[in-house]
Amino acid sequence: MINQIGCNMFQKLVAAVLLVFFSSSGHAGLLNKEGKWYGYYGWNRAEYSNSDLHLTGNGYDFTLYDVQATDRPTPTALDPYLNPAGLTLPQSNGRVGYYLTDTFSVSFGNDHMKYVMVQDQTVAIEGYINSGSTTYAAGETIDLADGGFLTFEHTDGLNFISFEFEHFLPFWVSEQAEAALSAYWGLGYAIMYPKTNATLFGQARNDQFHAAGYGLSIKAGAELLLKYDFFMRIFVKSGQIEMNDVRTTASSADRLSQEFTFLQTAIVFGMNF
């Protein structure tokens, strides 16, 4: 009898130890990210502050003040949002990262935003055109509704190609260790690599990718991590963009500079591996 009781107690003890072990392993396994890579893809919407556009070239040097701009989302449909051949057509986010620890990662990727100058607006202008034959004094305005003067957009990409540092803060794991929630935040430094679509005075546009400046960003969001290392993240990112070497027309002498802030919201889907 004593042996039977001892055997039963030993079995229960072993079962309890195994239960704790596998329960802990599941929790630790789900949040054990150190040494893993991850990748994700998703979509964004963006808002931009007004910015001053300084345009220079042969025979002109003028500034347009407080110019408004918006993003340009692609209409929601399976194609191109889920078409592998059209991944860069919508406003999208793609990134690859590496976990230095369970809660810290570094990553590299591109936020493919779209920036479109609002055409129907009147803005202040100052400077000269045609080597001074047309001069605009401080306080004068110009109507941009006539696209023959200037159209300006980064729609083949306001490409925010960045390195980011991220910190994850887990706060919930399911009892079966099949799901976990984490808050996270990050800092980033970006090279701006737009393909600018612009026409100025009716001239042919440049239409080539070009390193135009840099950007800084900070973001915060939440991650839902599922069994088998699949995850979904939603986040808000804000930052400052400074571009002092934007190509506008086919002439290599024509340049534009601007600086502005942005606010981006995004949802992405990915996997740790």
Residue, then its C-alpha position, 0 to 999 in steps of 0.5 A: m500500500i505504501n509503495q502504491i501511494g508512493c508510486n502514485m505520488f511520484q507519478k503525480l509529481v512527474a506529471a506536475v513537473l512535465l506540465v510546468f516544463f511544457s507550459s513554461s517551454g510554450h510560453a518561453g518558445l513563443l516569446n523566445k526571439e533572440g537570434k531569429w530573423y523576421g520579415y513582414y509586408g503590409w500597407n499604410r496611409a499617410e498625412y503630411s504637413n505643409s511644406d515650402l518648395h524651393l525650386t531652382g534651375n537655369g533662369y529661375d529661383f523661387t519658393l512656394y510657401d505652405v504647399q499642401a499635399t496628400d497621399r494617394p491610396t490605391p483602391t482596395a481590391l485583391d489585385p494589386y493588394l494581394n498580387p505578388a507582381g504588384l506589391t509596390l503599387p499600393q502604399s506599402n511597407g516591407r521590412v526584414g529584421y533580426y532579434l538581438t535579444d528577445t525584446f530588441s531588434v534591428s531592421f531594414g526596409n522601405d516605407h513606400m508612401k505616396y506624396v501628391m501636391v494638392q493642385d487646387q490651391t493658391v499659395a504665396i510665392e517669392g523669387y524670380i522666373n526667366s532670369g528676373s523678367t518675372t519677379y514675385a515679391a514677398g506676399e504675392t500669390i499664385d494659383l496652382a490649379d493650372g497644371g501648366f505651371l507645376t505638378f509635383e508628386h512622389t507617387d512612384g514612391l516617397n521611399f523611406i528606406s530606413f534602418e530601425f531599432e525596436h523594443f518589444l514589451p510583452f504584456w499578455v500570453s494565452e494559457q495555451a501559449e498560442a498567442a501573445l500580445s506586445a507593445y513596441w516602439g522604435l526609432g529610425y534613420a532613412i535615406m529618401y529615394p523617391k521617383t518624383n513625377a513633376t512637370l514645371f513650365g511644361q518641361a519633360r519630367n525626370d522620371q528616375f529614382h534619386a537619393a534626395g535627402y534623409g528622414l528620421s522617425i519614431k513609431a509605436g504600436a502593438e504586435l499579436l504573435l501567434k503559434y508557429d511565429f506568425f504575427m500581425r502588427i499595427f503601428v503609428k509612425s511619425g517623422q521629419i523628412e528633409m530633401n534638398d536634392v529632388r530632381t524635377t525635370a529632364s534638365s540636370a540643373d533643375r532641383l527642388s528642396q523641401e522639408f516636412t513632417f509625416l504621420q503614417t498608420a500601417i498594418v503589416f503581416g509577417m513571420n519570425f524564422 
